Structures are given as structure tokens and as C-alpha cells.
Amino acid sequence: MTGVLPIALEDATKALQVFLHSGKEYVCLMQLHGDVPEEKIINILKEFTGEIYQKPPLRASVKREVRKRKIYNIEVLEIEDRKVLFKVSCQAGTYIRKLCFDIGEALKVGAHMKELRRIRTGPFTENEKNYTLHQVFEAAMEYKNFGNEEKLRKVIRPIEECFEYIPKIYIKDSAVDAICHGAYLTIPGIAKLDSNIQPKQMVAIFTLKNEAVALGNALLSTEQILELNKGLAVEIKRVIMRPGTYPKLWKSK
Amino acid sequence: MDIPPWMVKREIIIREDCETDFNYGCPPENRSIQDYINFGAINLDKPPGPSSHEVAAWVKKILNVKRAGHGGTLEA
């Protein structure tokens, strides 16, 4: 299988968990095991959009129990004999191999996944910023041999870009170091924040210079944070910034 | 019908107008190359054949870094 695979380096590996929860898009080639009229294939695929129930396949890294997954969209690209090429956008944790199998059952002829290419995971898509191993190698050599950073700075993206679709809370300079030491974020430390944050939702804590500080779970909604003057706002789950980057302005007890 | 996370629109709401001191920290695009690598991620186009894990190991070697991890297995 090919396609978009985020690779995080050094401290950025702490941010990898965001991709476990990120929405995905794939182009899939499905092989049917019998002849089915085109119209029927298209209709059945439509039925597989919305909420579906899926039991993870035998070779899966999660517990094998039926779970609900959202299929945002399925678009048929091409049908040729028993081969169906389609694009699917889905929630994290959807097994496309299983989806093909289940579509095959619904069509009563059986089917399997023949080829799969991931074209999106969260903010990383198959665009001009999607690089091959060869291009990474070239950029690394230019830097190593000639000290030329230009290509490397294109191939590598700041970790902050991984959080594009995660709601953000921007904090005051004075709150940064405490967060780097794992303290809960309190409301007075907040300068600005995204709309529509809900309690329990994963949020990214950013500085006012747009640097990632940490990932956490919101304890309050955007509205509650704006209404209240004190109290805990975010439980910190993963610290990304190194302590000492910002001055320590908090008092220890 | 649910919309995918990448189509959700958000806006930033200001709670308190604050300044940031440029003596500390650094906007991502101004980082030194070393910090840029330390806090960097690659949107890699995985080739067919090797596992996601092998690909991450290659990147680690190519860039001569201590740690490189992938976000979500794409089966070989």
C-alpha cells in the first residue's frame, strides 16, 4: 500500500498521537468476485456512507469487537468489469480492507481490496508537500554536503502543521513554562481560543508566536472559558515544548 | 450528515489582548535548522513494499536523527 505517511522527527514524535484520531481519505481498487451491474454497485456503495458498523479484521491491532465508524463520502471513480476504483473519506480507525469485504457481501458476489493509496491523514494530503524517500534523501544530502538548508526546510514541516484541524487554545507567555512542566491550563492563562471547543475534546495549546506547547483534553467548552474568570480549562496529556523555553513566572508551593 | 474534520470551520476568539515577548521562543518558520528538525514532521509518500516501520527507520538513517516515528500504519 502506498500514500501519505506522516513521519515525525525527534521531539515531534510526541505529537504522533494526533494522527490516530485524524480523518482519512483513500483511493481504493476493489476486486469483485462476480459480475454485478454498474448501477447496483453505485447504489450499494451509497449505502455504505454515513454510519457503518465494522468488526476489525483478524490481523488488526485493536480488540475485535464491532464498532461504529463514519464514512463521510464514497465517490466511484471508475468501474471496469469486476474492478471498482473509488475514493473514500472516513473517520480514523476505519478498515478499508474490511469495507471492501463487507461491500462484497452486500453485493452477494464477494469482493476484496486489491490496492490502496492513502491520500489524506488529517492535514497531510497528497499535494505538492508530499515527498518521496528519494526527495528526502536529496534534501538531506544537499544539507550534509553543501550546508544548503533550503530543500530540507521544504521537505520537513513544522510540527505545528500536524495540528491544523485540532482546536487550539493560545496562551500567555507567563503560562507557557508551567504547561511545559505538565500543569493543567487554567482560564487566566488563556489569551485566545478557537470557537466550538467541547469538553473532553483534544485541543492543542499554542503560544502567541504560534508554537506548539502541548496537547490536552478540554475540560470546558469555549463558551464556558469565555464566561468564567478562573478554574481549570485543559488537562495536559502530552508536552511538546521543552521546559525552560519560556521564563518560569509561576510560584511553586 | 457528518462533515469530515478537515471541513469544520473555526474562528479564533480573543479572551484577553496580550503581547508576546520575542526574547523567548521562536515562530516555527524562524527556527534554526536544528530546532526545525527537532520539531519537524515529513508528509511522506510511502512507496509500495517496505512496511511503515521500515520506512520510518530509513528516514531516521537518512536524516541522522535519534528518533523518527510514523503516524498510522499503511500496510506493506
HADDOCK unambig.tbl for C-alpha pairs under 7 A between the chains (distance, minus, plus):
assign (segid A and resid 1 and name CA) (segid B and resid 48 and name CA) 5.32 0.50 0.50
assign (segid A and resid 1 and name CA) (segid B and resid 74 and name CA) 6.26 0.50 0.50
assign (segid A and resid 1 and name CA) (segid B and resid 75 and name CA) 5.76 0.50 0.50
assign (segid A and resid 1 and name CA) (segid B and resid 76 and name CA) 5.34 0.50 0.50
assign (segid A and resid 2 and name CA) (segid B and resid 45 and name CA) 6.93 0.50 0.50
assign (segid A and resid 2 and name CA) (segid B and resid 46 and name CA) 4.98 0.50 0.50
assign (segid A and resid 2 and name CA) (segid B and resid 47 and name CA) 5.30 0.50 0.50
assign (segid A and resid 2 and name CA) (segid B and resid 48 and name CA) 5.25 0.50 0.50
assign (segid A and resid 3 and name CA) (segid B and resid 45 and name CA) 4.83 0.50 0.50
assign (segid A and resid 3 and name CA) (segid B and resid 46 and name CA) 5.04 0.50 0.50
assign (segid A and resid 4 and name CA) (segid B and resid 43 and name CA) 6.40 0.50 0.50
assign (segid A and resid 4 and name CA) (segid B and resid 44 and name CA) 5.68 0.50 0.50
assign (segid A and resid 4 and name CA) (segid B and resid 45 and name CA) 5.00 0.50 0.50
assign (segid A and resid 4 and name CA) (segid B and resid 46 and name CA) 6.28 0.50 0.50
assign (segid A and resid 5 and name CA) (segid B and resid 43 and name CA) 6.16 0.50 0.50
assign (segid A and resid 5 and name CA) (segid B and resid 44 and name CA) 5.09 0.50 0.50
assign (segid A and resid 5 and name CA) (segid B and resid 45 and name CA) 6.17 0.50 0.50
assign (segid A and resid 5 and name CA) (segid B and resid 46 and name CA) 5.97 0.50 0.50
assign (segid A and resid 5 and name CA) (segid B and resid 70 and name CA) 6.72 0.50 0.50
assign (segid A and resid 5 and name CA) (segid B and resid 71 and name CA) 6.63 0.50 0.50
assign (segid A and resid 6 and name CA) (segid B and resid 41 and name CA) 6.77 0.50 0.50
assign (segid A and resid 6 and name CA) (segid B and resid 42 and name CA) 5.67 0.50 0.50
assign (segid A and resid 6 and name CA) (segid B and resid 43 and name CA) 4.83 0.50 0.50
assign (segid A and resid 6 and name CA) (segid B and resid 44 and name CA) 5.76 0.50 0.50
assign (segid A and resid 6 and name CA) (segid B and resid 70 and name CA) 5.55 0.50 0.50
assign (segid A and resid 6 and name CA) (segid B and resid 71 and name CA) 5.26 0.50 0.50
assign (segid A and resid 7 and name CA) (segid B and resid 41 and name CA) 5.51 0.50 0.50
assign (segid A and resid 7 and name CA) (segid B and resid 42 and name CA) 5.05 0.50 0.50
assign (segid A and resid 7 and name CA) (segid B and resid 43 and name CA) 6.60 0.50 0.50
assign (segid A and resid 7 and name CA) (segid B and resid 44 and name CA) 6.71 0.50 0.50
assign (segid A and resid 7 and name CA) (segid B and resid 56 and name CA) 6.40 0.50 0.50
assign (segid A and resid 7 and name CA) (segid B and resid 68 and name CA) 6.43 0.50 0.50
assign (segid A and resid 7 and name CA) (segid B and resid 69 and name CA) 5.49 0.50 0.50
assign (segid A and resid 7 and name CA) (segid B and resid 70 and name CA) 4.39 0.50 0.50
assign (segid A and resid 7 and name CA) (segid B and resid 71 and name CA) 6.35 0.50 0.50
assign (segid A and resid 8 and name CA) (segid B and resid 40 and name CA) 6.21 0.50 0.50
assign (segid A and resid 8 and name CA) (segid B and resid 41 and name CA) 4.15 0.50 0.50
assign (segid A and resid 8 and name CA) (segid B and resid 42 and name CA) 6.29 0.50 0.50
assign (segid A and resid 8 and name CA) (segid B and resid 68 and name CA) 5.47 0.50 0.50
assign (segid A and resid 8 and name CA) (segid B and resid 69 and name CA) 5.32 0.50 0.50
assign (segid A and resid 8 and name CA) (segid B and resid 70 and name CA) 6.23 0.50 0.50
assign (segid A and resid 9 and name CA) (segid B and resid 37 and name CA) 6.69 0.50 0.50
assign (segid A and resid 9 and name CA) (segid B and resid 38 and name CA) 6.06 0.50 0.50
assign (segid A and resid 9 and name CA) (segid B and resid 39 and name CA) 6.75 0.50 0.50
assign (segid A and resid 9 and name CA) (segid B and resid 40 and name CA) 5.68 0.50 0.50
assign (segid A and resid 9 and name CA) (segid B and resid 41 and name CA) 5.82 0.50 0.50
assign (segid A and resid 9 and name CA) (segid B and resid 67 and name CA) 5.71 0.50 0.50
assign (segid A and resid 9 and name CA) (segid B and resid 68 and name CA) 4.49 0.50 0.50
assign (segid A and resid 9 and name CA) (segid B and resid 69 and name CA) 6.69 0.50 0.50
assign (segid A and resid 10 and name CA) (segid B and resid 38 and name CA) 5.01 0.50 0.50
assign (segid A and resid 10 and name CA) (segid B and resid 39 and name CA) 6.81 0.50 0.50
assign (segid A and resid 10 and name CA) (segid B and resid 65 and name CA) 6.84 0.50 0.50
assign (segid A and resid 10 and name CA) (segid B and resid 66 and name CA) 6.40 0.50 0.50
assign (segid A and resid 10 and name CA) (segid B and resid 67 and name CA) 4.67 0.50 0.50
assign (segid A and resid 10 and name CA) (segid B and resid 68 and name CA) 6.11 0.50 0.50
assign (segid A and resid 11 and name CA) (segid B and resid 38 and name CA) 5.46 0.50 0.50
assign (segid A and resid 11 and name CA) (segid B and resid 39 and name CA) 5.60 0.50 0.50
assign (segid A and resid 12 and name CA) (segid B and resid 38 and name CA) 6.51 0.50 0.50
assign (segid A and resid 12 and name CA) (segid B and resid 39 and name CA) 4.75 0.50 0.50
assign (segid A and resid 12 and name CA) (segid B and resid 40 and name CA) 5.77 0.50 0.50
assign (segid A and resid 12 and name CA) (segid B and resid 41 and name CA) 6.67 0.50 0.50
assign (segid A and resid 13 and name CA) (segid B and resid 68 and name CA) 6.62 0.50 0.50
assign (segid A and resid 13 and name CA) (segid B and resid 69 and name CA) 5.86 0.50 0.50
assign (segid A and resid 16 and name CA) (segid B and resid 71 and name CA) 5.34 0.50 0.50
assign (segid A and resid 19 and name CA) (segid B and resid 71 and name CA) 5.44 0.50 0.50
assign (segid A and resid 19 and name CA) (segid B and resid 72 and name CA) 6.47 0.50 0.50
assign (segid A and resid 20 and name CA) (segid B and resid 71 and name CA) 6.94 0.50 0.50
assign (segid A and resid 20 and name CA) (segid B and resid 72 and name CA) 6.31 0.50 0.50
assign (segid A and resid 23 and name CA) (segid B and resid 4 and name CA) 6.71 0.50 0.50
assign (segid A and resid 23 and name CA) (segid B and resid 5 and name CA) 6.37 0.50 0.50
assign (segid A and resid 50 and name CA) (segid B and resid 1 and name CA) 6.86 0.50 0.50
assign (segid A and resid 72 and name CA) (segid B and resid 2 and name CA) 6.61 0.50 0.50
assign (segid A and resid 72 and name CA) (segid B and resid 3 and name CA) 6.35 0.50 0.50
assign (segid A and resid 72 and name CA) (segid B and resid 4 and name CA) 6.17 0.50 0.50
assign (segid A and resid 122 and name CA) (segid B and resid 6 and name CA) 6.81 0.50 0.50
assign (segid A and resid 124 and name CA) (segid B and resid 43 and name CA) 6.05 0.50 0.50
assign (segid A and resid 129 and name CA) (segid B and resid 43 and name CA) 6.64 0.50 0.50
assign (segid A and resid 130 and name CA) (segid B and resid 43 and name CA) 5.00 0.50 0.50
assign (segid A and resid 130 and name CA) (segid B and resid 44 and name CA) 5.49 0.50 0.50
assign (segid A and resid 130 and name CA) (segid B and resid 45 and name CA) 5.78 0.50 0.50
assign (segid A and resid 131 and name CA) (segid B and resid 43 and name CA) 6.27 0.50 0.50
assign (segid A and resid 131 and name CA) (segid B and resid 44 and name CA) 4.96 0.50 0.50
assign (segid A and resid 131 and name CA) (segid B and resid 45 and name CA) 5.42 0.50 0.50
assign (segid A and resid 132 and name CA) (segid B and resid 44 and name CA) 5.81 0.50 0.50
assign (segid A and resid 132 and name CA) (segid B and resid 45 and name CA) 4.91 0.50 0.50
assign (segid A and resid 132 and name CA) (segid B and resid 46 and name CA) 6.86 0.50 0.50
assign (segid A and resid 137 and name CA) (segid B and resid 62 and name CA) 6.07 0.50 0.50
assign (segid A and resid 140 and name CA) (segid B and resid 62 and name CA) 6.76 0.50 0.50
assign (segid A and resid 140 and name CA) (segid B and resid 63 and name CA) 5.97 0.50 0.50
assign (segid A and resid 155 and name CA) (segid B and resid 42 and name CA) 6.28 0.50 0.50
assign (segid A and resid 156 and name CA) (segid B and resid 40 and name CA) 5.72 0.50 0.50
assign (segid A and resid 156 and name CA) (segid B and resid 41 and name CA) 5.50 0.50 0.50
assign (segid A and resid 156 and name CA) (segid B and resid 42 and name CA) 4.91 0.50 0.50
assign (segid A and resid 157 and name CA) (segid B and resid 40 and name CA) 5.37 0.50 0.50
assign (segid A and resid 157 and name CA) (segid B and resid 41 and name CA) 5.21 0.50 0.50
assign (segid A and resid 157 and name CA) (segid B and resid 42 and name CA) 5.96 0.50 0.50
assign (segid A and resid 158 and name CA) (segid B and resid 28 and name CA) 6.13 0.50 0.50
assign (segid A and resid 158 and name CA) (segid B and resid 36 and name CA) 6.61 0.50 0.50
assign (segid A and resid 158 and name CA) (segid B and resid 39 and name CA) 6.06 0.50 0.50
assign (segid A and resid 158 and name CA) (segid B and resid 40 and name CA) 4.64 0.50 0.50
assign (segid A and resid 158 and name CA) (segid B and resid 41 and name CA) 6.31 0.50 0.50
assign (segid A and resid 159 and name CA) (segid B and resid 39 and name CA) 5.43 0.50 0.50
assign (segid A and resid 159 and name CA) (segid B and resid 40 and name CA) 4.88 0.50 0.50
assign (segid A and resid 159 and name CA) (segid B and resid 41 and name CA) 5.67 0.50 0.50
assign (segid A and resid 165 and name CA) (segid B and resid 5 and name CA) 6.54 0.50 0.50
assign (segid A and resid 165 and name CA) (segid B and resid 6 and name CA) 5.94 0.50 0.50
assign (segid A and resid 172 and name CA) (segid B and resid 18 and name CA) 6.84 0.50 0.50
assign (segid A and resid 173 and name CA) (segid B and resid 20 and name CA) 6.14 0.50 0.50
assign (segid A and resid 190 and name CA) (segid B and resid 15 and name CA) 6.94 0.50 0.50
assign (segid A and resid 191 and name CA) (segid B and resid 14 and name CA) 6.29 0.50 0.50
assign (segid A and resid 191 and name CA) (segid B and resid 15 and name CA) 5.30 0.50 0.50
assign (segid A and resid 191 and name CA) (segid B and resid 16 and name CA) 4.93 0.50 0.50
assign (segid A and resid 191 and name CA) (segid B and resid 17 and name CA) 6.45 0.50 0.50
assign (segid A and resid 191 and name CA) (segid B and resid 18 and name CA) 6.31 0.50 0.50
assign (segid A and resid 192 and name CA) (segid B and resid 12 and name CA) 6.64 0.50 0.50
assign (segid A and resid 192 and name CA) (segid B and resid 13 and name CA) 5.51 0.50 0.50
assign (segid A and resid 192 and name CA) (segid B and resid 14 and name CA) 4.18 0.50 0.50
assign (segid A and resid 192 and name CA) (segid B and resid 15 and name CA) 4.98 0.50 0.50
assign (segid A and resid 192 and name CA) (segid B and resid 16 and name CA) 6.69 0.50 0.50
assign (segid A and resid 193 and name CA) (segid B and resid 12 and name CA) 5.35 0.50 0.50
assign (segid A and resid 193 and name CA) (segid B and resid 13 and name CA) 5.35 0.50 0.50
assign (segid A and resid 193 and name CA) (segid B and resid 14 and name CA) 6.54 0.50 0.50
assign (segid A and resid 194 and name CA) (segid B and resid 10 and name CA) 6.14 0.50 0.50
assign (segid A and resid 194 and name CA) (segid B and resid 11 and name CA) 5.51 0.50 0.50
assign (segid A and resid 194 and name CA) (segid B and resid 12 and name CA) 4.39 0.50 0.50
assign (segid A and resid 194 and name CA) (segid B and resid 13 and name CA) 5.99 0.50 0.50
assign (segid A and resid 195 and name CA) (segid B and resid 10 and name CA) 5.64 0.50 0.50
assign (segid A and resid 195 and name CA) (segid B and resid 11 and name CA) 5.49 0.50 0.50
assign (segid A and resid 195 and name CA) (segid B and resid 12 and name CA) 6.13 0.50 0.50
assign (segid A and resid 195 and name CA) (segid B and resid 13 and name CA) 6.55 0.50 0.50
assign (segid A and resid 208 and name CA) (segid B and resid 20 and name CA) 6.07 0.50 0.50
assign (segid A and resid 209 and name CA) (segid B and resid 26 and name CA) 6.69 0.50 0.50
assign (segid A and resid 209 and name CA) (segid B and resid 27 and name CA) 5.09 0.50 0.50
assign (segid A and resid 210 and name CA) (segid B and resid 27 and name CA) 6.11 0.50 0.50
assign (segid A and resid 211 and name CA) (segid B and resid 27 and name CA) 6.11 0.50 0.50
assign (segid A and resid 211 and name CA) (segid B and resid 28 and name CA) 6.13 0.50 0.50
assign (segid A and resid 226 and name CA) (segid B and resid 15 and name CA) 6.40 0.50 0.50
assign (segid A and resid 245 and name CA) (segid B and resid 24 and name CA) 6.54 0.50 0.50
assign (segid A and resid 245 and name CA) (segid B and resid 25 and name CA) 5.84 0.50 0.50
assign (segid A and resid 246 and name CA) (segid B and resid 24 and name CA) 5.50 0.50 0.50
assign (segid A and resid 246 and name CA) (segid B and resid 25 and name CA) 6.33 0.50 0.50
